Amino acid sequence: MTLQVSGPAQPGYYTEDGFPEPVACLPGFYQDETEASSCKQCEKGKYCDELNLADGKDCATLLPGHNCD
């Protein structure tokens, strides 16, 4: 499922070539800037399981012994 919104890409979304509307960042990614062309991946050892995350600080720390590649 791809979540789209109207207007310029706001935090949590990015603009992809071929799509007329901004697209939500997928789980494991975030975007804290407006009008971005891609999403940023949560840093190593962190994850998120929500769409359109707008702040990398919301990426949660993985439990010991777990991996998220």
PyMOL CGO cylinders between C-alpha atoms (Angstrom):
from pymol import cmd
from pymol.cgo import CYLINDER

trace = [
    CYLINDER, 0.00, 0.00, 0.00, 1.34, 3.44, -0.95, 0.3, 1, 1, 1, 1, 1, 1,
    CYLINDER, 1.34, 3.44, -0.95, -0.10, 6.37, 0.96, 0.3, 1, 1, 1, 1, 1, 1,
    CYLINDER, -0.10, 6.37, 0.96, -0.22, 9.61, -1.04, 0.3, 1, 1, 1, 1, 1, 1,
    CYLINDER, -0.22, 9.61, -1.04, -1.14, 13.17, -0.04, 0.3, 1, 1, 1, 1, 1, 1,
    CYLINDER, -1.14, 13.17, -0.04, -1.74, 16.35, -2.04, 0.3, 1, 1, 1, 1, 1, 1,
    CYLINDER, -1.74, 16.35, -2.04, 0.73, 19.20, -2.49, 0.3, 1, 1, 1, 1, 1, 1,
    CYLINDER, 0.73, 19.20, -2.49, 4.48, 19.40, -1.91, 0.3, 1, 1, 1, 1, 1, 1,
    CYLINDER, 4.48, 19.40, -1.91, 6.14, 16.63, 0.09, 0.3, 1, 1, 1, 1, 1, 1,
    CYLINDER, 6.14, 16.63, 0.09, 5.93, 17.36, 3.81, 0.3, 1, 1, 1, 1, 1, 1,
    CYLINDER, 5.93, 17.36, 3.81, 8.02, 15.64, 6.50, 0.3, 1, 1, 1, 1, 1, 1,
    CYLINDER, 8.02, 15.64, 6.50, 7.27, 11.90, 6.47, 0.3, 1, 1, 1, 1, 1, 1,
    CYLINDER, 7.27, 11.90, 6.47, 6.80, 11.94, 2.68, 0.3, 1, 1, 1, 1, 1, 1,
    CYLINDER, 6.80, 11.94, 2.68, 8.91, 12.24, -0.47, 0.3, 1, 1, 1, 1, 1, 1,
    CYLINDER, 8.91, 12.24, -0.47, 8.35, 13.02, -4.13, 0.3, 1, 1, 1, 1, 1, 1,
    CYLINDER, 8.35, 13.02, -4.13, 9.09, 10.16, -6.52, 0.3, 1, 1, 1, 1, 1, 1,
    CYLINDER, 9.09, 10.16, -6.52, 9.55, 10.54, -10.27, 0.3, 1, 1, 1, 1, 1, 1,
    CYLINDER, 9.55, 10.54, -10.27, 6.41, 9.43, -12.07, 0.3, 1, 1, 1, 1, 1, 1,
    CYLINDER, 6.41, 9.43, -12.07, 4.13, 10.08, -9.09, 0.3, 1, 1, 1, 1, 1, 1,
    CYLINDER, 4.13, 10.08, -9.09, 2.13, 13.32, -9.18, 0.3, 1, 1, 1, 1, 1, 1,
    CYLINDER, 2.13, 13.32, -9.18, 1.69, 13.38, -5.38, 0.3, 1, 1, 1, 1, 1, 1,
    CYLINDER, 1.69, 13.38, -5.38, 4.06, 12.85, -2.43, 0.3, 1, 1, 1, 1, 1, 1,
    CYLINDER, 4.06, 12.85, -2.43, 4.50, 9.26, -1.23, 0.3, 1, 1, 1, 1, 1, 1,
    CYLINDER, 4.50, 9.26, -1.23, 4.71, 8.17, 2.44, 0.3, 1, 1, 1, 1, 1, 1,
    CYLINDER, 4.71, 8.17, 2.44, 8.03, 6.89, 3.75, 0.3, 1, 1, 1, 1, 1, 1,
    CYLINDER, 8.03, 6.89, 3.75, 7.86, 3.14, 4.33, 0.3, 1, 1, 1, 1, 1, 1,
    CYLINDER, 7.86, 3.14, 4.33, 8.49, 1.45, 7.68, 0.3, 1, 1, 1, 1, 1, 1,
    CYLINDER, 8.49, 1.45, 7.68, 12.19, 1.63, 8.56, 0.3, 1, 1, 1, 1, 1, 1,
    CYLINDER, 12.19, 1.63, 8.56, 12.57, 5.03, 6.89, 0.3, 1, 1, 1, 1, 1, 1,
    CYLINDER, 12.57, 5.03, 6.89, 11.80, 8.64, 7.80, 0.3, 1, 1, 1, 1, 1, 1,
    CYLINDER, 11.80, 8.64, 7.80, 12.03, 12.10, 6.25, 0.3, 1, 1, 1, 1, 1, 1,
    CYLINDER, 12.03, 12.10, 6.25, 12.41, 15.21, 8.40, 0.3, 1, 1, 1, 1, 1, 1,
    CYLINDER, 12.41, 15.21, 8.40, 12.66, 17.70, 5.54, 0.3, 1, 1, 1, 1, 1, 1,
    CYLINDER, 12.66, 17.70, 5.54, 10.09, 19.13, 3.12, 0.3, 1, 1, 1, 1, 1, 1,
    CYLINDER, 10.09, 19.13, 3.12, 10.08, 18.49, -0.63, 0.3, 1, 1, 1, 1, 1, 1,
    CYLINDER, 10.08, 18.49, -0.63, 12.56, 15.59, -0.37, 0.3, 1, 1, 1, 1, 1, 1,
    CYLINDER, 12.56, 15.59, -0.37, 13.20, 13.16, -3.23, 0.3, 1, 1, 1, 1, 1, 1,
    CYLINDER, 13.20, 13.16, -3.23, 13.75, 10.13, -0.97, 0.3, 1, 1, 1, 1, 1, 1,
    CYLINDER, 13.75, 10.13, -0.97, 13.43, 8.94, 2.63, 0.3, 1, 1, 1, 1, 1, 1,
    CYLINDER, 13.43, 8.94, 2.63, 16.27, 8.39, 5.09, 0.3, 1, 1, 1, 1, 1, 1,
    CYLINDER, 16.27, 8.39, 5.09, 16.82, 4.97, 6.63, 0.3, 1, 1, 1, 1, 1, 1,
    CYLINDER, 16.82, 4.97, 6.63, 16.71, 4.64, 10.41, 0.3, 1, 1, 1, 1, 1, 1,
    CYLINDER, 16.71, 4.64, 10.41, 20.25, 4.42, 11.73, 0.3, 1, 1, 1, 1, 1, 1,
    CYLINDER, 20.25, 4.42, 11.73, 21.86, 1.02, 12.28, 0.3, 1, 1, 1, 1, 1, 1,
    CYLINDER, 21.86, 1.02, 12.28, 20.41, -0.70, 15.35, 0.3, 1, 1, 1, 1, 1, 1,
    CYLINDER, 20.41, -0.70, 15.35, 17.11, 1.20, 15.10, 0.3, 1, 1, 1, 1, 1, 1,
    CYLINDER, 17.11, 1.20, 15.10, 13.80, 0.60, 13.33, 0.3, 1, 1, 1, 1, 1, 1,
    CYLINDER, 13.80, 0.60, 13.33, 10.27, 1.93, 12.96, 0.3, 1, 1, 1, 1, 1, 1,
    CYLINDER, 10.27, 1.93, 12.96, 7.19, 0.00, 11.91, 0.3, 1, 1, 1, 1, 1, 1,
    CYLINDER, 7.19, 0.00, 11.91, 5.03, 2.98, 10.91, 0.3, 1, 1, 1, 1, 1, 1,
    CYLINDER, 5.03, 2.98, 10.91, 4.42, 4.76, 7.62, 0.3, 1, 1, 1, 1, 1, 1,
    CYLINDER, 4.42, 4.76, 7.62, 5.34, 8.43, 7.10, 0.3, 1, 1, 1, 1, 1, 1,
    CYLINDER, 5.34, 8.43, 7.10, 7.68, 8.84, 10.06, 0.3, 1, 1, 1, 1, 1, 1,
    CYLINDER, 7.68, 8.84, 10.06, 8.79, 12.48, 10.18, 0.3, 1, 1, 1, 1, 1, 1,
    CYLINDER, 8.79, 12.48, 10.18, 11.63, 12.33, 12.71, 0.3, 1, 1, 1, 1, 1, 1,
    CYLINDER, 11.63, 12.33, 12.71, 14.58, 9.96, 12.99, 0.3, 1, 1, 1, 1, 1, 1,
    CYLINDER, 14.58, 9.96, 12.99, 14.35, 10.29, 16.78, 0.3, 1, 1, 1, 1, 1, 1,
    CYLINDER, 14.35, 10.29, 16.78, 11.18, 8.18, 16.55, 0.3, 1, 1, 1, 1, 1, 1,
    CYLINDER, 11.18, 8.18, 16.55, 13.15, 5.19, 15.26, 0.3, 1, 1, 1, 1, 1, 1,
    CYLINDER, 13.15, 5.19, 15.26, 13.18, 2.71, 18.15, 0.3, 1, 1, 1, 1, 1, 1,
    CYLINDER, 13.18, 2.71, 18.15, 16.22, 0.80, 19.39, 0.3, 1, 1, 1, 1, 1, 1,
    CYLINDER, 16.22, 0.80, 19.39, 16.25, -2.89, 18.50, 0.3, 1, 1, 1, 1, 1, 1,
    CYLINDER, 16.25, -2.89, 18.50, 16.21, -5.35, 21.35, 0.3, 1, 1, 1, 1, 1, 1,
    CYLINDER, 16.21, -5.35, 21.35, 19.52, -7.18, 22.02, 0.3, 1, 1, 1, 1, 1, 1,
    CYLINDER, 19.52, -7.18, 22.02, 19.93, -10.19, 19.75, 0.3, 1, 1, 1, 1, 1, 1,
    CYLINDER, 19.93, -10.19, 19.75, 17.59, -8.79, 17.06, 0.3, 1, 1, 1, 1, 1, 1,
    CYLINDER, 17.59, -8.79, 17.06, 18.61, -7.60, 13.61, 0.3, 1, 1, 1, 1, 1, 1,
    CYLINDER, 18.61, -7.60, 13.61, 16.78, -5.44, 11.10, 0.3, 1, 1, 1, 1, 1, 1,
    CYLINDER, 16.78, -5.44, 11.10, 18.43, -5.35, 7.66, 0.3, 1, 1, 1, 1, 1, 1,
]
cmd.load_cgo(trace, "trace")
